[in-house]
Amino acid sequence: MYWDIESVLPEHTGHFVCLQDGRENLAIFVRQTIPVTATGDQFVYRWRNAMEGDDITTYGRAVQYVQAVVGGAQYTIYNLHGHWAPDGKVDNPVRLEQSRNVKKFLDSFDGCKILCGDFNLAPDTRSLSMLEEGMRNLVKEHGIISTRSHYYTKDMKFADYILVSPEVRVKEFKVLPDVVSDHLPLFLDFS
């Protein structure tokens, strides 16, 4: 899938992180006209290739990041695919640990921050509220009622979020109607 996305974004550079060989990966694509100053990742639950047998709840989870200069300001954009569990998108010890680790990692950076991705969290969880500390939750702020497409048939219609630090000026935020999977794409125009 990474190569498919890369092929339709020829004016972008892809930044790739492997969480589990052959299964779970993260990617951020940045327009080549935007100067990237740093990239990397930090595991926030377990480690790379941590899966035990076929138990997907044992995947390692990482926050991927790209630092870029946009409009003369330094931004760090983080990508997270949060821990999945069969009990739904509720708090559990793993998600609480993951959120503490994500928050600690974000707090180690100065400047403008944007955290986005499939957090696998319900809106009312302690795990999400930890991530919201010092950040604006654009899904909540804009009264979004679902981030899922018609392919997702369960009741919980949230998984995806964009959180921004107070310095980020949001020009436009919305959930796009394009159906690409059981998740709908989120759009953010910022400065």
N, CA, C and O atoms as a DFTB+ gen file, in Angstrom:
764 C
 N C O
     1  1       0.818      -1.185       0.000
     2  2       0.000       0.000       0.000
     3  2       0.870       1.262       0.000
     4  3       0.528       2.232      -0.676
     5  1       1.979       1.275       0.735
     6  2       2.870       2.444       0.757
     7  2       3.271       2.833      -0.664
     8  3       3.246       4.010      -1.022
     9  1       3.640       1.838      -1.469
    10  2       4.099       2.108      -2.836
    11  2       2.957       2.635      -3.695
    12  3       3.182       3.456      -4.585
    13  1       1.741       2.176      -3.442
    14  2       0.576       2.689      -4.168
    15  2       0.365       4.176      -3.859
    16  3       0.124       4.981      -4.758
    17  1       0.460       4.517      -2.591
    18  2       0.277       5.915      -2.193
    19  2       1.410       6.762      -2.765
    20  3       1.178       7.849      -3.294
    21  1       2.632       6.255      -2.655
    22  2       3.783       6.986      -3.178
    23  2       3.639       7.256      -4.675
    24  3       4.022       8.322      -5.158
    25  1       3.089       6.296      -5.401
    26  2       2.969       6.457      -6.858
    27  2       1.968       7.542      -7.242
    28  3       2.103       8.132      -8.314
    29  1       0.965       7.827      -6.404
    30  2      -0.013       8.867      -6.734
    31  2       0.348      10.213      -6.104
    32  3      -0.376      11.194      -6.269
    33  1       1.464      10.253      -5.386
    34  2       1.939      11.499      -4.783
    35  2       3.378      11.782      -5.228
    36  3       4.282      11.824      -4.394
    37  1       3.599      11.974      -6.532
    38  2       4.969      12.105      -7.038
    39  2       5.705      13.351      -6.539
    40  3       6.935      13.384      -6.569
    41  1       4.987      14.362      -6.087
    42  2       5.641      15.588      -5.614
    43  2       5.813      15.585      -4.099
    44  3       6.003      16.632      -3.481
    45  1       5.744      14.391      -3.511
    46  2       5.868      14.233      -2.063
    47  2       6.992      13.253      -1.747
    48  3       7.350      12.402      -2.561
    49  1       7.532      13.397      -0.553
    50  2       8.504      12.433      -0.046
    51  2       7.848      11.654       1.078
    52  3       7.300      12.238       2.013
    53  1       7.905      10.337       0.985
    54  2       7.324       9.484       2.008
    55  2       8.320       9.187       3.116
    56  3       9.509       8.980       2.873
    57  1       7.805       9.170       4.336
    58  2       8.592       8.802       5.515
    59  2       7.884       7.601       6.137
    60  3       6.708       7.682       6.489
    61  1       8.593       6.507       6.269
    62  2       8.016       5.194       6.560
    63  2       8.580       4.654       7.875
    64  3       9.771       4.790       8.153
    65  1       7.719       4.047       8.667
    66  2       8.136       3.372       9.900
    67  2       7.484       1.999       9.938
    68  3       6.266       1.878       9.807
    69  1       8.293       0.973      10.116
    70  2       7.774      -0.395      10.225
    71  2       7.590      -0.735      11.697
    72  3       8.526      -0.645      12.491
    73  1       6.364      -1.128      12.049
    74  2       6.087      -1.564      13.410
    75  2       6.176      -3.078      13.545
    76  3       6.688      -3.599      14.536
    77  1       5.668      -3.776      12.533
    78  2       5.657      -5.237      12.532
    79  2       5.908      -5.693      11.096
    80  3       5.096      -5.423      10.210
    81  1       7.006      -6.368      10.865
    82  2       7.360      -6.788       9.513
    83  2       6.182      -7.461       8.819
    84  3       5.582      -8.394       9.353
    85  1       5.862      -6.979       7.629
    86  2       4.818      -7.583       6.824
    87  2       3.403      -7.292       7.251
    88  3       2.465      -7.809       6.644
    89  1       3.211      -6.472       8.289
    90  2       1.852      -6.255       8.783
    91  2       1.524      -4.804       9.064
    92  3       0.652      -4.237       8.405
    93  1       2.183      -4.197      10.004
    94  2       1.768      -2.906      10.541
    95  2       2.839      -1.854      10.279
    96  3       4.001      -2.034      10.644
    97  1       2.436      -0.754       9.643
    98  2       3.377       0.299       9.300
    99  2       2.715       1.659       9.427
   100  3       1.489       1.771       9.442
   101  1       3.536       2.679       9.518
   102  2       3.076       4.064       9.526
   103  2       3.784       4.819       8.404
   104  3       4.907       4.478       8.034
   105  1       3.128       5.839       7.866
   106  2       3.763       6.663       6.846
   107  2       3.217       8.080       6.907
   108  3       2.043       8.309       7.200
   109  1       4.102       9.017       6.622
   110  2       3.739      10.422       6.449
   111  2       4.320      10.854       5.109
   112  3       5.486      10.584       4.820
   113  1       3.518      11.519       4.298
   114  2       3.971      12.037       3.013
   115  2       3.977      13.561       3.084
   116  3       2.981      14.182       3.456
   117  1       5.114      14.153       2.723
   118  2       5.287      15.603       2.813
   119  2       5.605      16.144       1.420
   120  3       6.458      15.609       0.712
   121  1       4.902      17.218       1.040
   122  2       5.172      17.871      -0.241
   123  2       6.640      18.291      -0.277
   124  3       7.164      18.828       0.699
   125  1       7.287      18.048      -1.391
   126  2       8.726      18.290      -1.512
   127  2       9.108      19.760      -1.374
   128  3      10.278      20.058      -1.136
   129  1       8.173      20.677      -1.513
   130  2       8.462      22.100      -1.351
   131  2       8.518      22.514       0.125
   132  3       8.906      23.641       0.434
   133  1       8.137      21.621       1.027
   134  2       8.170      21.915       2.465
   135  2       9.475      21.384       3.037
   136  3       9.737      20.185       2.951
   137  1      10.303      22.250       3.620
   138  2      11.599      21.801       4.144
   139  2      11.454      20.979       5.428
   140  3      11.081      21.506       6.476
   141  1      11.750      19.702       5.331
   142  2      11.724      18.805       6.485
   143  2      13.060      18.912       7.206
   144  3      14.119      18.777       6.593
   145  1      13.002      19.155       8.515
   146  2      14.224      19.334       9.296
   147  2      14.590      18.099      10.115
   148  3      15.747      17.939      10.505
   149  1      13.619      17.222      10.382
   150  2      13.898      16.000      11.145
   151  2      12.746      15.023      10.970
   152  3      11.606      15.429      10.748
   153  1      13.046      13.741      11.069
   154  2      12.025      12.693      11.059
   155  2      12.441      11.630      12.072
   156  3      13.607      11.550      12.459
   157  1      11.493      10.831      12.488
   158  2      11.834       9.742      13.398
   159  2      10.594       9.091      13.965
   160  3       9.473       9.340      13.521
   161  1      10.822       8.258      14.950
   162  2       9.723       7.590      15.631
   163  2      10.153       7.219      17.038
   164  3      11.341       7.146      17.350
   165  1       9.162       6.988      17.871
   166  2       9.393       6.587      19.258
   167  2       8.337       5.559      19.620
   168  3       7.141       5.839      19.534
   169  1       8.764       4.377      20.024
   170  2       7.800       3.378      20.456
   171  2       7.197       3.801      21.790
   172  3       7.908       4.195      22.714
   173  1       5.873       3.712      21.870
   174  2       5.140       4.132      23.068
   175  2       4.449       2.948      23.737
   176  3       3.874       3.086      24.816
   177  1       4.508       1.792      23.095
   178  2       4.046       0.540      23.682
   179  2       4.825      -0.589      23.021
   180  3       4.766      -0.770      21.804
   181  1       5.543      -1.335      23.824
   182  2       6.368      -2.445      23.378
   183  2       7.434      -1.977      22.388
   184  3       8.021      -0.916      22.597
   185  1       7.702      -2.718      21.333
   186  2       8.834      -2.445      20.453
   187  2       8.528      -3.008      19.060
   188  3       7.500      -3.652      18.851
   189  1       9.443      -2.754      18.111
   190  2       9.261      -3.247      16.747
   191  2       9.268      -4.775      16.755
   192  3      10.029      -5.401      17.492
   193  1       8.408      -5.362      15.924
   194  2       8.269      -6.827      15.791
   195  2       7.980      -7.507      17.127
   196  3       8.499      -8.587      17.410
   197  1       7.145      -6.861      17.946
   198  2       6.824      -7.386      19.279
   199  2       5.690      -8.408      19.273
   200  3       5.444      -9.051      20.293
   201  1       4.987      -8.573      18.138
   202  2       3.804      -9.429      18.121
   203  2       4.150     -10.858      18.540
   204  3       5.114     -11.454      18.060
   205  1       3.343     -11.376      19.435
   206  2       3.497     -12.745      19.921
   207  2       2.527     -13.642      19.167
   208  3       1.311     -13.530      19.324
   209  1       3.080     -14.539      18.341
   210  2       2.236     -15.417      17.526
   211  2       1.352     -14.605      16.611
   212  3       1.839     -13.745      15.877
   213  1       0.025     -14.874      16.647
   214  2      -0.931     -14.123      15.836
   215  2      -1.735     -13.121      16.661
   216  3      -2.774     -12.642      16.207
   217  1      -1.273     -12.804      17.854
   218  2      -1.997     -11.920      18.764
   219  2      -1.710     -10.462      18.422
   220  3      -0.688      -9.912      18.831
   221  1      -2.626      -9.832      17.662
   222  2      -2.385      -8.454      17.221
   223  2      -2.431      -7.452      18.369
   224  3      -2.002      -6.311      18.198
   225  1      -2.940      -7.847      19.531
   226  2      -2.928      -6.927      20.668
   227  2      -1.511      -6.744      21.224
   228  3      -1.289      -5.884      22.076
   229  1      -0.559      -7.542      20.751
   230  2       0.819      -7.422      21.241
   231  2       1.724      -6.650      20.277
   232  3       2.933      -6.581      20.496
   233  1       1.153      -6.064      19.206
   234  2       1.931      -5.202      18.308
   235  2       2.605      -4.101      19.117
   236  3       2.035      -3.586      20.079
   237  1       3.806      -3.750      18.724
   238  2       4.405      -2.532      19.239
   239  2       3.728      -1.335      18.594
   240  3       3.307      -1.398      17.439
   241  1       3.627      -0.268      19.328
   242  2       2.992       0.965      18.824
   243  2       3.977       2.109      18.941
   244  3       4.625       2.278      19.974
   245  1       4.088       2.894      17.884
   246  2       5.031       4.012      17.856
   247  2       4.327       5.292      17.428
   248  3       3.301       5.266      16.749
   249  1       4.904       6.400      17.841
   250  2       4.536       7.705      17.319
   251  2       5.596       8.051      16.283
   252  3       6.786       8.104      16.594
   253  1       5.163       8.281      15.069
   254  2       6.047       8.725      13.999
   255  2       5.968      10.251      13.964
   256  3       4.915      10.826      14.240
   257  1       7.084      10.907      13.622
   258  2       7.029      12.357      13.540
   259  2       7.870      12.891      12.387
   260  3       8.836      12.272      11.941
   261  1       7.459      14.064      11.928
   262  2       8.179      14.831      10.923
   263  2       8.204      16.266      11.425
   264  3       7.170      16.814      11.807
   265  1       9.377      16.869      11.423
   266  2       9.474      18.291      11.729
   267  2       9.669      19.033      10.417
   268  3      10.457      18.623       9.564
   269  1       8.940      20.130      10.272
   270  2       9.008      20.902       9.031
   271  2       8.833      22.372       9.328
   272  3       8.236      22.760      10.333
   273  1       9.361      23.174       8.443
   274  2       9.192      24.610       8.541
   275  2       8.045      24.990       7.601
   276  3       8.103      24.738       6.397
   277  1       7.009      25.597       8.168
   278  2       5.841      26.019       7.402
   279  2       5.575      27.479       7.750
   280  3       5.335      27.817       8.909
   281  1       5.619      28.334       6.746
   282  2       5.369      29.752       6.978
   283  2       6.342      30.380       7.968
   284  3       5.977      31.297       8.703
   285  1       7.566      29.893       7.989
   286  2       8.586      30.421       8.886
   287  2       8.551      29.861      10.295
   288  3       9.400      30.214      11.114
   289  1       7.593      28.998      10.599
   290  2       7.486      28.406      11.938
   291  2       7.821      26.913      11.885
   292  3       7.568      26.238      10.887
   293  1       8.391      26.421      12.975
   294  2       8.727      24.997      13.087
   295  2       7.512      24.230      13.620
   296  3       6.961      24.570      14.667
   297  1       7.109      23.200      12.892
   298  2       5.997      22.341      13.288
   299  2       6.514      20.916      13.452
   300  3       7.366      20.461      12.689
   301  1       5.993      20.226      14.448
   302  2       6.215      18.790      14.552
   303  2       4.862      18.128      14.364
   304  3       3.914      18.388      15.106
   305  1       4.790      17.268      13.356
   306  2       3.553      16.561      13.031
   307  2       3.760      15.094      13.391
   308  3       4.696      14.449      12.919
   309  1       2.879      14.587      14.226
   310  2       2.985      13.234      14.754
   311  2       1.875      12.371      14.182
   312  3       0.752      12.837      13.988
   313  1       2.190      11.122      13.916
   314  2       1.246      10.142      13.389
   315  2       1.203       8.963      14.360
   316  3       2.240       8.388      14.692
   317  1       0.016       8.611      14.808
   318  2      -0.155       7.513      15.769
   319  2      -1.250       6.574      15.299
   320  3      -2.353       7.011      14.970
   321  1      -0.946       5.280      15.267
   322  2      -1.981       4.264      15.140
   323  2      -2.009       3.550      16.477
   324  3      -1.152       2.716      16.771
   325  1      -3.002       3.886      17.280
   326  2      -3.066       3.424      18.662
   327  2      -3.410       1.957      18.818
   328  3      -3.864       1.288      17.890
   329  1      -3.177       1.491      20.017
   330  2      -3.393       0.094      20.391
   331  2      -4.831      -0.338      20.107
   332  3      -5.790       0.349      20.458
   333  1      -4.947      -1.488      19.465
   334  2      -6.257      -2.092      19.214
   335  2      -6.492      -3.186      20.255
   336  3      -5.576      -3.925      20.614
   337  1      -7.739      -3.275      20.733
   338  2      -8.104      -4.329      21.684
   339  2      -9.512      -4.801      21.358
   340  3     -10.331      -4.020      20.874
   341  1      -9.802      -6.072      21.619
   342  2     -11.121      -6.611      21.273
   343  2     -12.256      -6.066      22.137
   344  3     -13.425      -6.266      21.805
   345  1     -11.939      -5.380      23.241
   346  2     -12.986      -4.877      24.137
   347  2     -13.504      -3.500      23.732
   348  3     -14.192      -2.844      24.513
   349  1     -13.188      -3.068      22.543
   350  2     -13.666      -1.774      22.073
   351  2     -12.627      -0.695      22.293
   352  3     -11.451      -0.985      22.513
   353  1     -13.068       0.555      22.233
   354  2     -12.154       1.687      22.292
   355  2     -12.153       2.340      23.670
   356  3     -12.066       3.562      23.794
   357  1     -12.251       1.514      24.690
   358  2     -12.327       1.963      26.079
   359  2     -10.939       2.002      26.708
   360  3      -9.974       1.470      26.160
   361  1     -10.863       2.648      27.877
   362  2      -9.613       2.641      28.625
   363  2      -9.253       1.229      29.044
   364  3     -10.123       0.435      29.402
   365  1      -7.976       0.924      28.997
   366  2      -7.432      -0.306      29.566
   367  2      -5.990       0.005      29.954
   368  3      -5.475       1.050      29.557
   369  1      -5.328      -0.847      30.703
   370  2      -3.964      -0.527      31.152
   371  2      -2.992      -0.230      30.004
   372  3      -2.144       0.653      30.137
   373  1      -3.097      -0.942      28.893
   374  2      -2.193      -0.709      27.768
   375  2      -2.431       0.671      27.166
   376  3      -1.475       1.398      26.895
   377  1      -3.698       1.041      26.952
   378  2      -4.000       2.348      26.362
   379  2      -3.586       3.487      27.289
   380  3      -3.097       4.517      26.825
   381  1      -3.775       3.311      28.583
   382  2      -3.353       4.339      29.532
   383  2      -1.835       4.501      29.509
   384  3      -1.328       5.622      29.518
   385  1      -1.113       3.388      29.480
   386  2       0.348       3.433      29.378
   387  2       0.771       4.107      28.071
   388  3       1.656       4.962      28.064
   389  1       0.138       3.718      26.977
   390  2       0.453       4.300      25.678
   391  2       0.243       5.813      25.704
   392  3       1.109       6.557      25.244
   393  1      -0.879       6.277      26.227
   394  2      -1.167       7.712      26.266
   395  2      -0.165       8.463      27.135
   396  3       0.268       9.555      26.767
   397  1       0.211       7.899      28.276
   398  2       1.243       8.528      29.116
   399  2       2.546       8.673      28.343
   400  3       3.204       9.711      28.410
   401  1       2.915       7.625      27.608
   402  2       4.160       7.651      26.839
   403  2       4.095       8.620      25.662
   404  3       5.074       9.306      25.370
   405  1       2.950       8.680      24.986
   406  2       2.774       9.633      23.887
   407  2       2.878      11.057      24.432
   408  3       3.592      11.887      23.869
   409  1       2.178      11.336      25.514
   410  2       2.190      12.671      26.113
   411  2       3.604      13.076      26.518
   412  3       4.030      14.201      26.257
   413  1       4.322      12.170      27.149
   414  2       5.704      12.442      27.561
   415  2       6.570      12.757      26.337
   416  3       7.393      13.672      26.372
   417  1       6.380      12.000      25.264
   418  2       7.157      12.220      24.046
   419  2       6.824      13.578      23.420
   420  3       7.731      14.327      23.056
   421  1       5.542      13.901      23.294
   422  2       5.144      15.194      22.740
   423  2       5.690      16.346      23.582
   424  3       6.133      17.358      23.040
   425  1       5.659      16.193      24.892
   426  2       6.134      17.247      25.781
   427  2       7.644      17.476      25.674
   428  3       8.149      18.499      26.136
   429  1       8.360      16.533      25.069
   430  2       9.804      16.699      24.920
   431  2      10.166      17.608      23.739
   432  3      11.340      17.922      23.538
   433  1       9.164      18.032      22.957
   434  2       9.369      18.917      21.809
   435  2       8.799      20.299      22.115
   436  3       7.765      20.428      22.770
   437  1       9.486      21.322      21.633
   438  2       8.977      22.688      21.721
   439  2       8.263      23.033      20.416
   440  3       8.407      22.336      19.412
   441  1       7.499      24.108      20.447
   442  2       6.907      24.641      19.231
   443  2       5.543      24.083      18.906
   444  3       4.882      23.461      19.738
   445  1       5.142      24.322      17.673
   446  2       3.823      23.941      17.177
   447  2       3.747      22.432      16.996
   448  3       4.659      21.820      16.440
   449  1       2.648      21.830      17.470
   450  2       2.495      20.375      17.414
   451  2       1.136      20.005      16.835
   452  3       0.119      20.636      17.126
   453  1       1.150      18.963      16.007
   454  2      -0.084      18.402      15.461
   455  2       0.016      16.890      15.625
   456  3       0.917      16.260      15.070
   457  1      -0.907      16.308      16.385
   458  2      -0.957      14.856      16.594
   459  2      -2.193      14.345      15.875
   460  3      -3.304      14.808      16.132
   461  1      -1.999      13.386      14.970
   462  2      -3.138      12.864      14.226
   463  2      -3.014      11.358      14.049
   464  3      -1.941      10.780      14.219
   465  1      -4.132      10.742      13.704
   466  2      -4.113       9.324      13.419
   467  2      -5.338       8.599      13.939
   468  3      -6.302       9.200      14.413
   469  1      -5.261       7.301      13.833
   470  2      -6.285       6.386      14.342
   471  2      -5.860       6.020      15.764
   472  3      -5.060       5.108      15.970
   473  1      -6.402       6.739      16.729
   474  2      -5.999       6.516      18.118
   475  2      -6.651       5.271      18.705
   476  3      -6.199       4.772      19.736
   477  1      -7.708       4.757      18.070
   478  2      -8.473       3.626      18.612
   479  2      -9.008       3.939      20.010
   480  3      -8.968       3.095      20.904
   481  1      -9.510       5.164      20.184
   482  2     -10.035       5.605      21.480
   483  2     -11.402       6.242      21.313
   484  3     -11.652       6.967      20.350
   485  1     -12.284       5.961      22.263
   486  2     -13.579       6.640      22.320
   487  2     -13.358       8.062      22.846
   488  3     -12.387       8.314      23.559
   489  1     -14.257       8.991      22.498
   490  2     -14.072      10.396      22.880
   491  2     -14.066      10.659      24.379
   492  3     -13.488      11.650      24.825
   493  1     -14.694       9.795      25.162
   494  2     -14.838      10.049      26.601
   495  2     -13.838       9.274      27.464
   496  3     -14.063       9.128      28.665
   497  1     -12.756       8.779      26.896
   498  2     -11.806       7.982      27.667
   499  2     -10.769       8.859      28.369
   500  3     -10.446       9.956      27.912
   501  1     -10.265       8.355      29.472
   502  2      -9.147       9.016      30.173
   503  2      -7.914       9.010      29.268
   504  3      -7.131       9.960      29.279
   505  1      -7.740       7.946      28.490
   506  2      -6.596       7.851      27.583
   507  2      -6.577       9.020      26.609
   508  3      -5.516       9.591      26.356
   509  1      -7.728       9.386      26.059
   510  2      -7.790      10.520      25.138
   511  2      -7.627      11.839      25.887
   512  3      -6.956      12.748      25.398
   513  1      -8.229      11.953      27.059
   514  2      -8.117      13.221      27.791
   515  2      -6.669      13.510      28.183
   516  3      -6.284      14.676      28.275
   517  1      -5.856      12.476      28.417
   518  2      -4.431      12.698      28.684
   519  2      -3.754      13.334      27.481
   520  3      -2.937      14.243      27.631
   521  1      -4.093      12.858      26.284
   522  2      -3.502      13.409      25.062
   523  2      -3.980      14.830      24.798
   524  3      -3.266      15.627      24.189
   525  1      -5.184      15.147      25.255
   526  2      -5.770      16.471      25.022
   527  2      -5.166      17.553      25.925
   528  3      -5.337      18.742      25.656
   529  1      -4.468      17.160      26.985
   530  2      -3.893      18.149      27.908
   531  2      -2.938      19.060      27.145
   532  3      -1.933      18.604      26.599
   533  1      -3.264      20.365      27.112
   534  2      -2.449      21.332      26.395
   535  2      -2.639      21.317      24.894
   536  3      -1.892      21.976      24.170
   537  1      -3.634      20.570      24.410
   538  2      -3.904      20.460      22.974
   539  2      -5.399      20.700      22.738
   540  3      -6.216      20.530      23.642
   541  1      -5.738      21.094      21.521
   542  2      -7.135      21.243      21.112
   543  2      -7.535      20.010      20.313
   544  3      -6.843      19.631      19.369
   545  1      -8.639      19.386      20.681
   546  2      -9.168      18.236      19.959
   547  2     -10.133      18.775      18.898
   548  3     -11.247      19.193      19.213
   549  1      -9.690      18.758      17.645
   550  2     -10.501      19.353      16.581
   551  2     -11.764      18.560      16.285
   552  3     -12.753      19.137      15.832
   553  1     -11.761      17.269      16.523
   554  2     -12.965      16.461      16.320
   555  2     -14.051      16.913      17.294
   556  3     -15.201      17.103      16.900
   557  1     -13.688      17.083      18.557
   558  2     -14.654      17.560      19.555
   559  2     -15.036      19.012      19.298
   560  3     -16.214      19.369      19.329
   561  1     -14.032      19.843      19.044
   562  2     -14.251      21.274      18.859
   563  2     -15.200      21.573      17.702
   564  3     -15.965      22.536      17.761
   565  1     -15.156      20.757      16.656
   566  2     -16.003      20.984      15.484
   567  2     -17.281      20.146      15.484
   568  3     -17.999      20.113      14.485
   569  1     -17.566      19.474      16.588
   570  2     -18.812      18.716      16.712
   571  2     -18.949      17.583      15.715
   572  3     -20.054      17.276      15.270
   573  1     -17.841      16.962      15.363
   574  2     -17.867      15.853      14.406
   575  2     -18.619      14.680      15.034
   576  3     -18.377      14.327      16.188
   577  1     -19.526      14.083      14.274
   578  2     -20.328      12.983      14.819
   579  2     -19.809      11.603      14.425
   580  3     -20.241      10.598      14.991
   581  1     -18.885      11.540      13.459
   582  2     -18.307      10.259      13.068
   583  2     -17.051      10.482      12.235
   584  3     -16.976      11.413      11.433
   585  1     -16.074       9.616      12.440
   586  2     -14.888       9.604      11.578
   587  2     -14.816       8.288      10.807
   588  3     -13.765       7.926      10.277
   589  1     -15.934       7.582      10.750
   590  2     -15.971       6.269      10.107
   591  2     -16.894       6.290       8.893
   592  3     -17.880       7.026       8.850
   593  1     -16.545       5.455       7.899
   594  2     -17.376       5.337       6.701
   595  2     -18.453       4.276       6.904
   596  3     -18.537       3.654       7.963
   597  1     -19.269       4.079       5.879
   598  2     -20.340       3.089       5.944
   599  2     -19.805       1.658       6.057
   600  3     -20.553       0.746       6.410
   601  1     -18.519       1.453       5.762
   602  2     -17.940       0.113       5.901
   603  2     -17.791      -0.310       7.366
   604  3     -17.646      -1.497       7.660
   605  1     -17.827       0.651       8.270
   606  2     -17.698       0.349       9.695
   607  2     -19.106       0.208      10.265
   608  3     -19.876       1.169      10.254
   609  1     -19.447      -0.964      10.757
   610  2     -20.827      -1.236      11.146
   611  2     -21.065      -1.244      12.657
   612  3     -22.201      -1.417      13.098
   613  1     -20.014      -1.060      13.450
   614  2     -20.201      -1.036      14.907
   615  2     -20.718       0.330      15.343
   616  3     -20.700       1.290      14.573
   617  1     -21.182       0.402      16.595
   618  2     -21.786       1.632      17.108
   619  2     -20.790       2.768      17.312
   620  3     -21.112       3.919      17.014
   621  1     -19.587       2.475      17.812
   622  2     -18.609       3.523      18.107
   623  2     -18.086       4.116      16.808
   624  3     -17.343       3.455      16.082
   625  1     -18.457       5.332      16.511
   626  2     -18.129       5.956      15.221
   627  2     -16.901       6.869      15.290
   628  3     -16.717       7.734      14.434
   629  1     -16.068       6.674      16.309
   630  2     -14.849       7.466      16.455
   631  2     -13.642       6.560      16.575
   632  3     -13.719       5.482      17.165
   633  1     -12.540       6.993      16.021
   634  2     -11.241       6.339      16.177
   635  2     -10.156       7.331      15.819
   636  3      -9.051       7.273      16.358
   637  1     -10.471       8.253      14.898
   638  2      -9.484       9.142      14.313
   639  2      -9.622      10.553      14.890
   640  3     -10.726      11.050      15.114
   641  1      -8.472      11.174      15.121
   642  2      -8.458      12.499      15.730
   643  2      -7.314      13.321      15.156
   644  3      -6.336      12.789      14.632
   645  1      -7.469      14.643      15.274
   646  2      -6.362      15.575      15.097
   647  2      -6.376      16.488      16.316
   648  3      -7.378      17.138      16.610
   649  1      -5.247      16.526      17.020
   650  2      -5.054      17.414      18.161
   651  2      -3.965      18.413      17.788
   652  3      -2.957      18.040      17.187
   653  1      -4.162      19.673      18.141
   654  2      -3.180      20.698      17.813
   655  2      -2.836      21.496      19.065
   656  3      -3.673      21.684      19.948
   657  1      -1.583      21.963      19.125
   658  2      -1.178      22.828      20.225
   659  2      -1.772      24.218      20.003
   660  3      -2.147      24.557      18.881
   661  1      -1.862      25.030      21.070
   662  2      -2.524      26.341      20.959
   663  2      -1.914      27.275      19.919
   664  3      -2.608      28.154      19.409
   665  1      -0.615      27.103      19.587
   666  2       0.031      27.992      18.623
   667  2      -0.411      27.744      17.184
   668  3      -0.195      28.589      16.316
   669  1      -1.021      26.605      16.929
   670  2      -1.429      26.256      15.567
   671  2      -2.715      27.011      15.231
   672  3      -3.725      26.884      15.923
   673  1      -2.655      27.789      14.167
   674  2      -3.848      28.509      13.704
   675  2      -4.570      27.631      12.692
   676  3      -4.064      27.371      11.600
   677  1      -5.753      27.183      13.069
   678  2      -6.554      26.305      12.210
   679  2      -7.348      27.170      11.243
   680  3      -8.196      27.966      11.646
   681  1      -7.056      26.997       9.959
   682  2      -7.820      27.710       8.923
   683  2      -9.078      26.937       8.581
   684  3     -10.155      27.515       8.435
   685  1      -8.932      25.609       8.454
   686  2     -10.077      24.768       8.119
   687  2      -9.817      23.350       8.617
   688  3      -8.709      22.827       8.498
   689  1     -10.853      22.745       9.172
   690  2     -10.800      21.346       9.595
   691  2     -12.123      20.691       9.215
   692  3     -13.194      21.258       9.431
   693  1     -12.034      19.489       8.645
   694  2     -13.262      18.762       8.327
   695  2     -12.954      17.292       8.094
   696  3     -11.811      16.907       7.850
   697  1     -13.994      16.486       8.175
   698  2     -13.934      15.087       7.789
   699  2     -14.377      15.029       6.338
   700  3     -15.473      15.469       5.991
   701  1     -13.511      14.480       5.493
   702  2     -13.828      14.408       4.066
   703  2     -14.774      13.243       3.777
   704  3     -14.716      12.228       4.471
   705  1     -15.636      13.361       2.780
   706  2     -16.585      12.293       2.469
   707  2     -15.985      11.157       1.640
   708  3     -16.663      10.162       1.383
   709  1     -14.730      11.290       1.218
   710  2     -14.104      10.266       0.374
   711  2     -13.994       8.941       1.124
   712  3     -13.401       8.880       2.201
   713  1     -14.561       7.891       0.559
   714  2     -14.522       6.579       1.200
   715  2     -13.299       5.827       0.684
   716  3     -13.255       5.394      -0.467
   717  1     -12.316       5.682       1.552
   718  2     -11.086       4.978       1.196
   719  2     -10.914       3.695       2.004
   720  3     -10.106       2.835       1.654
   721  1     -11.677       3.574       3.081
   722  2     -11.642       2.379       3.944
   723  2     -12.800       2.527       4.913
   724  3     -13.752       3.256       4.634
   725  1     -12.731       1.841       6.057
   726  2     -13.757       2.034       7.078
   727  2     -13.501       3.301       7.899
   728  3     -14.273       3.620       8.803
   729  1     -12.407       4.033       7.583
   730  2     -12.102       5.338       8.175
   731  2     -12.304       6.408       7.110
   732  3     -12.048       6.182       5.927
   733  1     -12.768       7.578       7.549
   734  2     -12.861       8.721       6.642
   735  2     -11.623       9.591       6.825
   736  3     -11.124       9.717       7.943
   737  1     -11.119      10.194       5.752
   738  2      -9.945      11.057       5.881
   739  2     -10.285      12.356       6.611
   740  3     -11.372      12.911       6.450
   741  1      -9.337      12.824       7.414
   742  2      -9.477      14.102       8.099
   743  2      -8.627      15.133       7.345
   744  3      -7.525      14.826       6.892
   745  1      -9.149      16.348       7.217
   746  2      -8.464      17.417       6.498
   747  2      -8.179      18.565       7.454
   748  3      -9.055      19.002       8.200
   749  1      -6.928      19.054       7.421
   750  2      -6.559      20.206       8.241
   751  2      -5.734      21.166       7.397
   752  3      -4.715      20.780       6.826
   753  1      -6.176      22.419       7.319
   754  2      -5.414      23.498       6.718
   755  2      -5.017      24.406       7.873
   756  3      -5.879      24.891       8.607
   757  1      -3.722      24.638       8.038
   758  2      -3.237      25.369       9.216
   759  2      -2.104      26.302       8.849
   760  3      -1.515      26.217       7.771
   761  1      -1.819      27.197       9.783
   762  2      -0.633      28.052       9.649
   763  2      -0.108      28.361      11.033
   764  3       0.890      29.068      11.171
